Structures are given as structure tokens and as C-alpha cells.
């Protein structure tokens, strides 16, 4: 049993484990539990699902850290966290988490029609984006969803040519240009380090 | 036109009683042969299933039978989309299906719009200016709301996406709307609605002009905090609230 439970969006699972290794954290220091990433397609479900886990695991850990942003919950997640004395990642979404707030804003200001991918989304683009938006069944909806977008920005956590190729292929399917930016784990490292406290070896 | 009777919804379908799901799909419905009531029910189901061609055909049949365009709009199309809205809210339908439904409604609207314009019964509730706020390029929800508002009797002035406060002010000046609506999909852009409302308040416009806000990350608490007149939780409710704001009972 770890001292800190990290309850994460499934989209961050690999990255949380990678950062855990970077920080030299043991299983004793940190336990990871994930909720399905596809909840992002129904953000209203995120807060109640998080709350159910927090209620069930109350008292098992010294600290609980929720590796979600606001993620479109409109403050509902923060209300849950306040009730359970838990904290979350300091950003609205994982794009700002990885790129950093300032760089993310710059990217959006540069081109408001930027559609962001992370390692996770590059890997699972077909299932979560293409199928999730019904484009496999209704390809004619593509301009309705993406008509105002001008480019894909792949915010890469790792230097992985296969994922970069997948991101470019995703951009091709959307009919968009593709920029690749290697941003790493961004603020996730510091956030998890702080969450686990003295155990971090940053 | 003949088509297969395929009951994909969980609700009873006109001419397709409960339990029909088990029936083979080689049965056919001839829309022309249905009574008015059954045809309207069938159109609602076709709309729910996103069947644009059939909704358009049903609309034309009712017009041929002498129905008023406004009655077709209200009883078949808007009512069909209202059911879609409920099932979307309850997690039964998802965005792609809703967009299919909207496409079906649009196909019927295309036949009705010119008639409604000619008969001047449209837009009797006044103008509704609507736009997505600055920094936000998402317009699917806004477009659905616009369609329902049009169906409810408003003339919709759509400002599109990424609107700074000046766009709203200019549109208010130019169109003198009965209601202003703002939409946002992002938690990072929804605060801009507050900026617009503050500006309207400073200029004394807010006293006269009700402002509705909506978008996936919003809630009533946020709408109250920024001083919006109403929060539209979904497209159908937004249309009902807008009607109430101009003194119409839904």
C-alpha cells in the first residue's frame, strides 16, 4: 500500500508511470489507479466516477492526488475534490500540462484552429477521436467537427518516430497540417513530485 | 417511396408497435399511406434515426396535404429534436447521432424555410443574435441551438466563432435583437462571456437585453456568477427559455 494514491485519467497512465520512474518513487511511495480515458467524451461522468473511487478508498492512503485537469467538468471535479480533501493537476487539460501554460497559449494564439495530440492521443487516435466522434460511421461529419481547425499540433512526451508518424497520419485523415513539438512531461513531473512530497527525488 | 422498416429506437414507432424489433426487416413503410398522425410520429422516429431523405419526404407529404409549414415544424421537426435532446442529455445518444438527427431536421427545414419566410409567420418572436466567444472555434452546440431557435420562431443572426465583444455590440446595434446568446466549449474561453456581459452592463444594454449562455462546461452557477439572464443547458431547453424570455409560453 502506497502513501499516496494517484487517481489518474487513463490517458495519463503511461506518463504517470514514466514520471514515477524518473522521480525514483517506489510502489510504497505511490499507487496508481486509473479511470477510463474515454470518459473525456462524456465529461459529465468524470466527477462522479472520481468521487466514487475517492469515497471507496478513503482512509487507505496518507494522501490522494487526482491526475486530471478540469477536463471540461466545469468545476464539478473541483467540488468533488474539495469534499474529499484531494488535489488535482494545476491545469485545465493535459495539453497545457505538457506544454506549459505559456507555450500552450502561444500555440493557440499563433493558430486558434490548433487541434492537439499527445502521445496517448497519437496512439489511440482512431479509437478515441475518429471512432469516438463517429467519423468511421459518418465521414461526412468531418467538416462539421474540424472545419475551423487549421493544423494538428502533436505535443510529444517521448521521442518516438512511430507515434510521430501516427500523428502525421491522423493529421492527414483530418486534412490538416501537422506540427510536432517535443515537450516531454511538462508540469506533470513537478506536480507528482510535490504530491508525493518528501519521497520525490527530483 | 418504399423503405425498410428497421426499428432501431427503444420507443414505440408509428406503425411499428412495441416488440416490432423482432420483426424481419423486409417490411416496408409507405409514408404516403400513413395517416397524418402516424406520419408525424414516423417523421419523429426518422429524425431520431437521422434519416434525412425520409424526413424531407414526410415534410413534403404533409405540405401536399395542406399542412401549415409552422405546424410541421413544431409538431414533427422541433418535437423530434426535443426528444433527441432528452436522450442526449440522458446519455442514450451521443454527438455523432445528434448531428445525424440535426442533418435530418435540416433537410425538412430546407423545404419549410422559404414558405415560412413568405408567410411571415417566421421570426415573429424577433431576432436572436448568437455567437461563440473569442478564443473558441467550436460551433456544433451553437448551431444546434440556432436551429432550435429558428424552429421556435426566432430569426437567428449567427455571428459564427471567435467573437470579441465588439462583434456582439455591433450586432446588437445593427439587428436590435430580442435576445443575445453566447456559446463556449472550453473552460478557458467561457470566462469571456463575463467580459461581454460586463461591457453590456457598463453600456446600459443589459437592462433591456436578456443574455443567454450555454456550452458543455457551463452550469447554472457559472451563469449566475457572470450575470447571465438564463443558462441554456441544451438546445431544446434553450429554445424554450428564449421563448419564455420574449413572453411566449412553451
Interface residues (C-beta under 8 A of the other chain):
Chain A: X41 X42 X43 X70 X72 X73 X74 X75 X76 X92 X93 X108 X112 X113 X133 X134 X135 X137 X138 X141 X144 X145 X148 X149
Chain B: X91 X94 X95 X96 X97 X99 X100 X135 X137 X138 X139 X140 X161 X162 X186 X187 X188 X190 X216 X217 X218 X219 X221 X222
